[in-house]
Structure formats: C-alpha cells, structure tokens
Amino acid sequence: MSHVVRYRSGNGPARVGVLADGEVRPVAAVESMGALLALPLEQARQQVEAASGGTGVAVAEVRLLPPVDGLTEVWASGVTYSRSMDARVEESQVQDVYSRVYAAERPELFFKSVAWRVVTDGDPIAVRPDCAVTVPEPELAVVVTAGAEVFGYAVCDDVSSRDIEGENPLYLPQAKVYAGSCALAPGIRPAWEVADPMALGISCVVTRGGATVFEGTTSTARMRRQLPELIAWLARAQDFPEGAVLSTGTGIVPELDFTLADGDVVAISVEGIGTLSNPVAAIDVARRLARP
C-alpha cells in the first residue's frame, strides 16, 4: 500500500513524496501538492509512480503534514447516507429540508476548509465554545485534480456542531467551518490502487480517559449517491486550479445525547485508505497546538 504525502525533514521546506514500506520517497519536480493536482491525471500518476522506485528516508525521520496546500480547497457533501438524513431530521427545527435533499437530484455540497486550516493525524480538532453538541463525522474523501479527475482517496473528519446547525439551516457555515473542524489523514491513497471505493468499511471510535464512549461502523456501499455524481456537481460552475478534496458524507452519527469533550480522542479508519486519530480540544488550544 502506498500513499502520497506532504512532509518536512527537520526545518526544511515542505515536500511531496510517496510513503510505502516505511519510507518516504520524494516526487521529483513537484514543489507542492497543489502543483501535483494541477496536472492532468495521467501526468500526475507518472510522477507518483516514478518516485516509488527512488531513494527514500524513514518515515520516522520526517514530519507528515496535512495533504493539502496552496489553492486546494476542501469541500463536503451532506445527507448522502440514510443515517445522516435521519440524524439531521432529528436535530433540526426545520426537518423537511433534509429529507427533501436526500431524494433530490441536486446534492448538498458545502465549502469546508482552506488548505492552511486543515489539521492532520495527531493534531487537535476543536469544540466551539458556543456549541453544546459537537460530533465527529468519519468520511471517505475524494481528491480530484484541476480537471476533476479522481487522483486518490483520504480519510476525513468533518467535525460538526449539531445543535448550531439544527437551530437553523442557515447556520450551516458556522456549524461546519471553524478552527479545528477539518482533519485529513496525511496520506492520499492513489485511485489506481483502489479497486472499488464504493465498498469500503468505515469505523469510528471515541475514547475518553482510555474508555470507549462511542463507536460506530458503516460502509461506502450504503451511500445513496455515487462518487462521479458528487464530483460532477462539485465541478459545476467552479474552477479548482490546484484540485480539490471532496468529503463524501457520513453514515456514522452518535445519538443527540453524545458530544465530544476536551481530552477525547477520535480514531477513524477507512478500509484500504488509511487511519486518522485526533485529540479534542477547545478552539484556543487547537490554534496553539496545530502544526504550522
């Protein structure tokens, strides 16, 4: 299994590499992940595959960074699983909008994060101080090139403030977009290594003081919408000069009496794609501890 990553050796500049067998091998002539995603898919694949046979450095000797930079944006999909629809209806004071969008031709898509705000494995995710119910949303993310071709897949936690969103759908940006609300695993699994992205198991475990306080599983096979459909809608009337990441919605939602708390640890796994683990902190702590 290989992953395309951003990494830094010592105090050196961030680089793009291929992580496989415990070693990171640099991708030649690519200065950033955004530059790689700006290429046509076949050319980007050639760059990645050429790096796989090069000389590497042990992953323990580098720092893995969030896998996005530059002009790459993170977007997200909502209500793509029936469990997500049920949860949105349960939490919302305007319930019918979610059942309607679940069955509609046009999916729910929303902006999630600029590249510089994304955190990665080991970095803190955050709870808003004005929110009473914060939950993780374990999701498969699709990484697309500037030409909207599927480059790869990653693990995403679309952290959400359920009570803020439930109060009024117009509050969605505040519920979804804030410091520490978007985490991506450091590795992008190349699309050409994934046989069927619509048959991947997803799991989430939240621990508190070493004890499990929430766990859930689902599969991308339970999604109502296909990935090409979501990507096509994302690319309508939009330009992504350095590609984009589209998180595809969650099928794992805790009950309304559960909320994340400071000190919790959220561990997410997507079969064949990777893992992501983040401690939970208040926003001011997340800002201070997040990696530059």
N, C-alpha and C positions, 0 to 999 in steps of 0.2 A: 504494500500500500504506500502510495506517495501523496504528498501534499505540497502545494505551492504556498510559500510563506514570505512574510516580511520579517527581517531580523536585523540585529545590530551586534557587532562584535566590539566589546569594550566601549570606547567613546566614539567609535567610528560612525559613518553615516548609515542610515537605514538602507538595506539592500533587499533584493528579491531573490529567493532561492527555492530549491526543491528539497524537501525533507523526506528522506527514505532511509530505512535501516539505521536510524540513529544518527545520521549525518545530514548536514545541510550543504548543498552544492549551489553555488551562485549561478543565476541565469545571466549569461553574458549579454552585454549591450542593451540591458534594460535597466533604466535608472529608478523606476518606481513601479508599483503595482498598477497605478493608473496608466502608465505608459504601455504596460503589457496588455491591459484590457482595451487600449485604444487600437490595437492591431486587429486585423481580420483573424478569425478563429484559427484557421489553418496555420497562419504565420505564428500566432501565439503558441500553438501546440508545438510547432517545430522548435521554438526557443526553449520551451519547457523540457521537451524530450532530449534536446542536445545537452542540457545541463545535467540530466540524470546520469550521464557517464563521466562527469568531470570529477575533479578532486574536491573533497568536502572537508568540513570541520565538524567535530562532535557537537550535537545539539546542546549538550550540557555547557558548552563554552560560549554560547550565544544567548541573546535575549530575544524571544519571539515577540513580535509586535502585532497589533491589530492588522488584519489582512487587507485594509483599505487605506488609501491615501489620496492626495491631490483632489481632483474634481469628482471622484467616485462618490455617489450618494447611496444611502441605504433607504429603501422603501419597504413597505409591508402590506400584506393582504389581511383582510379580516373576514370572519364568518365563512371560512372555507370548509369547516367541519361542522357536522350537526351538533356536536358537543359545544362548540363555540357559539353557535346560534342560540342554543338553549341557555347558555350562561349569560349571553348578552340580554336576552329577553328577561331572564330572572333579575338581573341587576338594574335594568333600565326603567325609567319612568315613562319612556316613550317606546313601548315594546315592539310595535308592529314594524318599525323601520328595519329591524334586524331579520325578522322572518321574511320580509319582502326582499331584502338584498340577497339573502341566501338562495332564493329561487330566481332572481333577476338575471337578465343577460349580462349586464354590466357588473363586475365585481367591485367590492370595496377595496380601494387602494389608497394608501396614505404615506406621506413622507415621514421617515423615522429619524434619520440622523445624517449629519455631515460626517465626513471621514474622520476629522480630528476629534470628534466627540465619542467615537466608538471605543469601548474597552474590550479587553480580551481575557483569556484564561488567567485566573489568579487576581485580576483587578476587581475592585469593589463595584457592585451595582448598587443602586440607591433607592431609598424610600423618600418620597416627597414629604416635607413637614406638614403640608396641608391636606394630607390624604389619610384615610382610615383603613383602606383595603388595597394593599399592593400585592400583586401576584407575578410569578414568573410565567412566561409564555414560551415553552420549548417549541422550536420550529426548525424545519428544513429551509435553508436559504439558498436561492439560486443566484449564481454570479454570472452576469452576462457582459459581453463585450460592447463596445460602442455601436456595433452593428446589430445588437440584440440577439447575438448567438450565445448559446449556453457554453460557458467556459468551464464551470465547475459548480460544486455544492459546498456549503458550510453549515455549521451549527449556529443557531441564533437564539438569544433570549430577548424577546420583545417585552421587556418589563413594563407593566401597565398598572395604572391607578384605577381600579374598578369602580370605586364609588364616585370619582370625579366624572368619568365617562358615563356612568349610569344616571347621574343627575341630569345631564343634558347632552345629546349627541354633538352639539356644537363645541363642547369642551374636549372633544377627542384629542386635539393637538396638545393640550395641557396634560391629559392623561397619558399620552404616549411619548411626548418629546420633552425630555429634560435631562439634566446631567446625570449620568449613570443609568440611563434607561435602555441602552442598546449595547449588548455584548455579543461579540462574534468569536468563535473559536479561531485560533491563529492559523489553522491550515485550511486551504481550499482544495478539496478532492477533485482532480480533473474529471470532467464529464465523460471523457473517453474511457475512464476506468470504472464507471458506474453502469452496471447492466440495466437496472430498472429503478429510477428514482421514485416511482410510484408504488414501491413495495418495500419500504424501509421502516423498520421499527424505531420508535422514538420513546425514550423514557426520561423521567424527571424524578429526582429525589431531593427533598429539602430536609436538612438536618439542623437541629438546634441543641447545642450543648452535647453533641455526639449522638443524640437520639433522633430517629426519623419522625418528622411531624407531618410530612406529606409525601406521597409517591403516586405516580401515575404512568400509564403507558398508552400508546396509540400506534398507528401506522399511517404512512402516507397513502396507503391503499384506501383509507377512509375519507380522503378528500373528495369533495363534490366536484371541484374544478381541476382540470388538467394543467400542467405547468405551461405548455405552449400557449394556452388560452390566457393565463395570467400575464405572461411575458408580452404577448401581443397587445393587451390592454395597457400595460405599463409604457410601451413604446409609442402609443398613440399620442401625437401632438407633443412629444417630449424628445429632447436631444440629450444623450449621455456621452459626451466626448471621451470620457475615460471610464466607460462602463458603469454598471450599477449592480447593487445587491438587492434582491427582492426576497424578503422573508415571506413564507407562503401560508402563514396562519397556524393556529394551534388547535389540537384536539385534546389537550390536557388542561383542564381548568379546575382549580380547587372549588370547594363549596364557599358560599359567601361568608361563612364564619371564620375563614382562614385568611391570614395576612402575613406577609413577610415581616420580620423584625430584625433589628440590628443584631449582628452576630450570626445570623443564619448562614448556611452555605447551600447554594443551589447547584446541583450537579445534573447536567443534561447529556444524553448520549443519543446520537443518530446512527443507526446501524450502517456500517461501511463508510461513514463520513467522518466521524470524529466525536470528541467529547469536549465539554466546556464546564468549568467549575468556577463559581464566583462567590465571595463573601458578600453579605449585605451590610450596608452602612447608611448613615444619614448623608444627605447631599454634600454638606460641607466636608465630611470625612472623605467621601468618594472623590471630590475635587482635589483634595490634598494628596491622596494616595495613588490616584490614577497615574499610570506611566505616561511620560511625555511622548 
